Amino acid sequence: MSDKDLLEALKRIIEKELSSLGALIPKDVVSNIERQISPKLEKVIEQSGYVKKSKYENLERIINDLEKRIDELEKN
């Protein structure tokens, strides 16, 4: 599951739980809450051992580059 999908799923869960209060809370307040909570949720998710897809891909690229450099050094 990509980070966007995960955040969207969490957003839907929060919206569902707040739906009973939806008539009382303006939409801009919900989006403001989302902006404040989103970074904190990402931090909690990373602490659980998961990382964003973009972060994973960057780390994978770095690892591949390092492996190529090691192979070149071993050849010399």
C-alpha positions as CSV (number, residue, x, y, z in Angstrom):
1,M,0.0,0.0,0.0
2,S,1.5,3.3,-1.0
3,D,1.8,6.2,1.4
4,K,-0.9,8.1,-0.4
5,D,-3.3,5.2,-0.1
6,L,-2.5,4.7,3.5
7,L,-3.0,8.4,4.4
8,E,-6.3,8.4,2.3
9,A,-7.5,5.3,4.3
10,L,-6.7,7.0,7.6
11,K,-8.4,10.1,6.4
12,R,-11.6,8.1,5.5
13,I,-11.5,6.4,8.9
14,I,-11.3,9.8,10.7
15,E,-14.0,11.3,8.5
16,K,-16.2,8.3,9.2
17,E,-15.7,8.7,12.9
18,L,-16.4,12.4,12.8
19,S,-19.4,12.1,10.4
20,S,-21.8,12.4,13.3
21,L,-20.3,15.7,14.2
22,G,-20.0,16.7,10.5
23,A,-23.1,18.8,10.6
24,L,-21.7,20.8,13.4
25,I,-18.1,21.2,12.1
26,P,-17.4,23.3,9.0
27,K,-15.4,21.6,6.2
28,D,-12.5,23.9,6.5
29,V,-12.0,22.9,10.1
30,V,-11.8,19.2,9.0
31,S,-9.2,20.0,6.4
32,N,-7.2,22.1,8.9
33,I,-7.3,19.1,11.3
34,E,-6.1,16.9,8.5
35,R,-3.1,19.1,7.8
36,Q,-2.1,19.1,11.4
37,I,-2.6,15.4,12.0
38,S,-1.1,14.1,8.7
39,P,2.6,14.7,9.7
40,K,2.0,13.1,13.1
41,L,0.4,10.1,11.5
42,E,3.3,9.7,9.1
43,K,5.7,9.8,12.1
44,V,3.7,7.1,14.0
45,I,3.6,4.9,10.8
46,E,7.4,5.2,10.4
47,Q,7.9,4.3,14.1
48,S,5.9,1.2,13.4
49,G,8.5,0.1,10.9
50,Y,6.9,1.4,7.7
51,V,8.3,4.0,5.4
52,K,7.0,6.1,2.5
53,K,7.3,4.5,-0.9
54,S,9.4,7.5,-2.0
55,K,11.8,7.1,0.9
56,Y,12.1,3.4,0.2
57,E,12.8,4.0,-3.4
58,N,15.5,6.6,-2.6
59,L,17.2,4.2,-0.1
60,E,17.0,1.4,-2.7
61,R,18.7,3.7,-5.3
62,I,21.4,4.5,-2.9
63,I,22.0,0.8,-2.1
64,N,22.2,-0.1,-5.8
65,D,24.7,2.7,-6.4
66,L,26.9,1.6,-3.5
67,E,26.8,-2.0,-4.7
68,K,27.9,-0.9,-8.1
69,R,30.8,1.1,-6.6
70,I,31.8,-1.9,-4.5
71,D,31.8,-4.2,-7.6
72,E,33.9,-1.7,-9.5
73,L,36.4,-1.5,-6.6
74,E,36.6,-5.3,-6.4
75,K,37.4,-5.5,-10.1
76,N,40.3,-3.2,-9.7
